[in-house]
Amino acid sequence: MRIRIVGAGAMGRGIAQWAVTGGHTVELCDVRPEAVTAAVDFVRSMLDRAVEKGRMEAGDSAAALDRLVPLDDPWAPGPGVGLVVEAVREDLGTKAEVFAELEAALPASTVFATNTSSLSVTRIASSLRDPGRLAGLHFFNPVPLMRIVEVVPGAATRPEIPPALTALVESCGHRAVTVADAPGFLVNHAGRGLVTEALALLEESVSDPAGIDRIARDVLGLRMGPFALMDLTGLDVTAAVIDSIWQGFRHEDRLRPSSLTPNRVTAGLHGRKTGRGWFAYGPDAPAPAPEPPVTGDADRTVFVAGEDGEALRAALGAAGATVGSGFAPSADAVVLVPVWGTTVAAAVASLGLPADRTFGVDPLPPAGRRRVLAVTPAADPAAARDARAVLARTADGGEPFAVSVVRDTAGSVAQRLLASVVSVATSIAERSLAAPADIDVAVTTGLGYPVGPLAWGDRVGAGRMLELQRALHATTGDPRYRPTRWLTERAQLGLRLTDPGTSPDACLQD
């Protein structure tokens, strides 16, 4: 196919490299001729690097480069152009102008695609005489490495266009997922679960950014914590996406923005690109502060309370800790309560536990060697240090557990992050914005999560996730935690969260 790419910036040149490598002829153009020259040089250097690293044969690289055609005039006639991919700046007026020029220059058979990441595909198409010829084709940067593309039909897009775009994408080695024309599409929408909840935890002083990031990495297994991720993306970009998706879904509670971001954006604390965000960057930036050493008495007797305590009791016993028995703690024991969606304070009140020496422990199995200790305002600091030392113990003389100390909150840190990630994904599935399998593959590829959010919920169990969501909702009274219908039904029916289930239409067909 002959493809014209309008816009030779970072996205345009990446799409060009991907397309010529996939065997297509690409006309690359921009209103700035120097941008086209720079983009061609960039593609050449990327192809040369692929040859040097043995990922591509020299002949294939040369053939791909021959298929890259610099074009002086973006609006030149193109009778053989089958597809145009627009990759200009994120501005509705600019994109409308580009497509108006292209509609005048190219035949009616040419399919138009916009690489918008945040604008409505339907609104962009509405400026055309024939809005049915346009769809969204949302690539991620860097295009050759991010092997996922969102195919987004607008309200008027002709039905044959999305399957054709899907076939094109997958013939070039990327995965295509079909997504409704809704705010944030799929990946950006799904990504709000992690960052909005991390910001909520910070607002409540549950922990600091470094502490939340450690838990996200070492307990949930994320490659990057939410605050480091915001610094990498740029807080100005992240905050704008959060606001636009929240507004687009008419102030949906589970997508609610944080009060922390506007002042930080105004102050220029955008992250890596400004040298300072949630963390400091650059050659003069101070080294991250180390975690405080474990200093308590690891031999102090510990009593594990609550219905979810058996696994922790067994683990501490295997590590050589002195674990108290019976139905009540001894006078000198520190008390550990695994909490699931509730608070340590509630456990103290309901179980009659000593407030000064009772602490919460997250029962989620950690992906790494980290446990989380939750302290209430009534805690004795010396008892907290001893509880931390006990939790650091490990069996067979292995590497000790790191132990994060956080403020008592419903569900603790990792549970709240996971609950939000799963909740937003089940909301996407519930609204039929994307198929369950597409949700998981897009999020793992686009966001780098260790497992898709629906499959992640299935690992915990739909019933257990529903219990968590209900407990968070009941404990906090915050509607952001109300369970989705998708989660509730599947827990009640014994279905997996990844199961699309039976639709009414399926019952009308033989």
N, C-alpha and C positions, 0 to 999 in steps of 0.2 A: 504494500500500500504506500501511496505517497501522502505524507503527513506534513502539514505546515504548523510550525510552532511559533506563536506570536508572543514575544517576550523572551529575552535572552539573558535574564538574570539567573540566580542560583537554581530556581525551579526549572526554568525553561531549558537551560543547558543540561541539567540532569535528565529531564525527560528526553531530550535529544540524544544523549548518550545511550539511554535505555532503548530507544526506538531503533537507532541505527545498529546497535548490537543485536537486536532482535530481527534484523533483516529488512527493515523498512527504509525507504528513502525519506529524508527529512529536509524540508525547507525551513531554515532557521532565520528568523527576522526580528527586527526591533526598530522602533523609531530612532534609536541611537545607533548608527553604524558601528561605532567603536565597541558597543556592547556585543555585537555579533562577532566581531573579530576576536574579542577576548573570550567569548564562549567557545568558538571553534578551537582556539588554542588550548582552552581548558579540556575540552573533550579529547583532543589529540594527546594531551599529557596523561589523561586518565587511561586511555587505551594503551599508551606506551608503558605505563606502570603495570597494567594488567599483563602485558607480554613479559615484562621483566620478572614478575612474580610467578610466571608459569600458569596463569589463569586463562590465558588466551594465546592462540597461535598468531605469529606475526602476519601471516597472510589474511587471517580473519580480521585482525585489527586494521590492516590497510584497506580491506574491502569495506569495513564499517565506515571508515573515515571518508572513503569515496562516496558513500551514500549520504554524507552530510553536505547539504547545499546551502551556502550563505546566500541570503536573499536581501537585496537592497531595499525593496519596496514591500512592506507587509501587505499592501492592498493590490499587489500585482495580480493580473488574471491567472487563474490556475485551473484549467479545464481538467487536469488529471488528479487534482487533490481530492482525496477521499475523506480526509478528516483534518479539521483544524483543532489544535489544542491551544487555548488562550492561557497565558501565564503572566499576566501583567499585575499591577499592584491591586491590593484589595480595596477597591473603590467602585461602587455600583455605577456611577456615572462614567468612569473611565472604561469599564468593561462594556457598557452599553454602546459607547462610541466605537470601540474596537469591532464589536459584532455588527454594527450598522455598516461600517466600511466593508467588512468581509462579506456581508450579505449582498452588497452591491457588486462585489468583484468576482465572487465564486459561484459556480453553478448550484442550482437548487438541490442537487443530489449530494453535495458535500455536507457531511455531518459536522456539527459544531460541538465542542466540549470545552467547558470552563474548569480550570484547576482551582476554583475558589475553595477556601477552607472554612469560610464563615458566612458568606452571603447566600441568600436564597437563590437556588438555581431557577426557580419559577420566576422570580422578579427579574433576573438577568435576561431570561428568555422572553419576557413580556415586551421588551423593546423591539423584538424582531417582527418582521412581517409574517414569518412562519416560525412561531415559537416551538413547534413540534420537532424541529431539527436539532435542538440543543439539549444536552444533558451535562451533568457534572462528571468530571473524571479527576478525582482528588488524589494526587500523589503526595508522598511524604518525603521529606528531605533527610539525608541524601537519597535521591530516587533510586540509583542502582542497588543500594544496600537495603533500603526499606521496601521489602518485597510484598507490599500490600497496596491496593488501590481501591478507593471507594467509588463505585459507579452509582450516580445519583440521578434518577429520573426526575424531571420537573413535572408539574401537574399536567402539562400539555405535551410532554415528550412522547413521540411515536413509539408504540410498544416494541417494534423490532429493533430499536436503537440500543437499549441496555444490553440485550443478549449479544449483539454484535460487538459492543465495546468490551464486554466480559471476555468474549473469545479472543479479541485482539490482545488484551492484557495478559491473558493466561498463555497465549502462544509465545509471548516474550518472556515467560518465566516468572511473572508475578502472580499473586493471588488476587482475584477480584471479588469484592463483596458488594452486593446490591443493598443500598441504604435509602431510606425515605428522605425526602427533602425537608428535613427538620433541623432546628438549631443545633449546630455542632456536628451534624451528620452522625457518625457512629463513634469513631475513635476519640474525638475531642469531647463528645458528650460523655462517654464512658469514663474518661480520665478525670471528670469532675468529682467522682466519688472519693478518690484518694486525697486530692489537694484541699477540697472544701472541708473535709473532716479533720485533716491535719491542722488547718487554720482554726477550726473550732476548738480543737484541743489546746492550741496555743492561746486563744482568746480566754480560755478558762484557766490558764496557768497550770495545766496538768503536767506539762514538762516544757522544756525549751526546744528550739528547732533541732539542735544536735541530738538531744535525747529522743525526740520523736523519730528522727531519721535512723538512729541506731536500732530502735525497736522495729521499724519498718523493714530494715535490712535483715536483722538477725533473728527476728521472730517470724515475720511473714515471708522472708526470703526474697524481697525486692532487691534488684541490683542497685537501685539508687533511692534514697529516701525522698519524701515529697518536697522538703525544703531545698535540698540540693537540686532536685529536678526543676523547681521553680526558678532557681538561680541560673540553671543551664538554659532554660527556655527564655527567661527574661520575665520578671514579675509584671512589667508593663503589658506584655503579651498575655500572660496567664490571667491577670486581673480582667483584661478586656474580654477574654474568652468566657471567663466565669460569669461576668455581668451579662454578656450578650445571650448566653444560653439560658441563664435564669430568667431574663426578660422575655426571651423567645418562648419559654414554656410558662409564661404568665405567672412568674414568681412561685414556681413549684418549690415547696419547702425543702425537699431533699437536695436541691441544687443551690440553696441559699448562700450568697457571697459572705465574706468576712468583713467586719468593720476595720480590720487591720491594714488592708491593702491600699486604700486610697492615699493615705498620708505617705506611705513608703514609696509609692509610685511618684507622687509629687516631689518627694525629696531626692529622686533619682537613684533609689536603692533597688536597682533593677537586676542585680546579679553579676554574673561573670563579665558581661559587656561593659559595666560601669565600674568594676573593681570592688563593688560591695553590694551585697544583697542581704540575705539571711546570714551569710558568711562573708568573710573578707577574702579577696583574691589578689594575685600579683606578687612580685618579688618581695615587697615590703610587708606583706600581710603576715600577722602573727600566726604561729602554728596553732592548730586546734588544741583546745585545752584537754588534757587527758582526763579520763574518768577518775574520780576519787578512789584511792585504794580501799580494799576491804580490810577493816580494822576490828570488827566485832569478834565475839566469842563463838566460834563455830561449833563448840561442844555444848552449848546451852540446850537444854531440853526444849523440844518443839512439839506443839500439839496441832494436828491438822483437823480442822472442823469443816462441816458442810458435807452435802451429798456428793460433791465432785472431788472429794479429797483422796480417794483410794490410790489413784495413779501417783500423786505427789507423795503420799505417805510411803508407798513402795520405793519410789525413786530415792527419797531421802534416807530411808532405811538401808538401801543398797549402797549408798555413799558413806555409810558409817555414822550418820547423825543419830542422836538420841531422840527417838520419837516416842512421845508419851502415848499411853493407852487409856482406855476407859471412855466414859461419856462426857468428861469435863476436864479442862486443863488443870494441871497442878499450880500451886501458888507462884512458882517462879518460871513457868514455861512461857515462851513466846507462842502466840497462836497465829497460824496461817490459814486463811480461808480462800479457797479457789472460788472466785466470783464469776458468774456468767450473765452479763447484762445488767447486774445490780451493783450496789456499792458495799464497801466494807462497813460503812456506818450502819447500813440497813441490817447487815449480818450481826453486828454487835448488839443492836437493839432487839432483833428477833430471837437470837440464840442466847442472850444474856452473857455475852463474852466480855472480858476485861478490856475496856476501851483503850487503855494506855499501852497494851502489849498485843493488840490484835492487828494483823496486817493482811492485805489482799495479795493473792498470787494469780496471775493469768494462767488458766488451765490449757490454753492453746499449745499444742506441741511446737516448740521452737524449731525453725529451720536451721538455726545456728546454735551456738553455745551462749544463750542469753535467757535469763529469766527476768520477770518484772515484778517488783514489790511495790504495792500501793499503800500509802500512809494517810491516815486521817489527821485532822487538826488536834485530836486528843492523844496522838502517839507520843510515847516516851522515846526521845532520840537514841538513848543507849540501847533500848530494846530493839529499835529499828536497825541499828548497826549489827546487833547480834543476829537478827533475822536475816539480814543480808549475807552475813558470813555463813550461816547455815545453808542458805539457798545456793551459795557459790560452791558448795561441796560437790564432788563428783565421785563416781565409783571407780575402783581399780587404779586410783592415783592418776587419772587422766587430767586433761587441762580443765581448770576450774571454770565454772559458769561465770560470765559477766552478769551482774545484777543491776538493772536500772531501777532507780527509786523515783516514783511518780506520785502526784497527788491523787487521792482517792476520787474516782469518777465512775459512773455507771459503765461497766464493761471494760474498764482500763483502756489502754491505748490501742493495742493490736486488734482487740475485738471491735472497737469502734471503727477503725480504719477498714477492716475486712467487711464489717456489716455494711458500711457505706458503699464500698466497691461492689458488693453483691447486690445491694438494693438498687443502685443506679442501673446496673446491667439488667436486673429483672424488670425494672420499669421500661427499659428500652424494648425488651422482649414482649412485655405486656401490651405496649402500644403498637406492636408489629412494625417497629422502625427497621428491624433487621431480623434475620433468622437466628435462632440460638447458636448454631454452629458458626455462623459468620461473626456473631458478637465475640465469641471466644477466640477465633483465629485472628480477627482484626486487632483485638486488644493485646494478645500475646506478641503479635508481630509489630504493631504500631507503638505499643507502650512498654514492651519488654517485661511484662509480668511473668512470673514463673509458671502460671497456669491461667487459663481463661477464667473470668469472674464467675461464670455459671458453673463450670467444672470445679472451681475452687469451693463454691457453696456446696456442691455435691460431695466433695471430700469431707467436709464437716458434717454434711447431712442436712437435707431440707428441713426435717423436723427440728434439728438442733439450731439451724439458722433462724427458723421461725420463733423458737423459744428466745433466742438472743434478741431479735428485733422487737418482740412483744415486751421483753423485760426492759430494753432501752426506752421504748415508748412509754411504758407505764412508770418507770422510775423518773424519767426526765419530764414527761408531759409534752415533749417537743414533737410536733408532727413530722419533722424530718425523718424520724425513726419508724413511722408507721409501716407495717409490713405491706408489701405489694400483693395484689391478687395472685400474681404469678407464683410467688413464694408460698402463699397461704394454701392455694389449691393443690399445689404439688406435694406439699407436706401432708395435707389431709388425704390425698389420693394415693400416696406412696409412689409418686412419679419423681424422676430426677429433674433438676432445674434445666438441664440441657435438652430435655424431651419436649419437642414442640407440641405434643399432644394431639388430640383429635379436634378438628375444626368443624363447625356446622356444615361447611361446604362438602367436606369429606363424607358426610352422612347422606348427601343427596346424590352421590355418584355410585354407579355400580362398580 
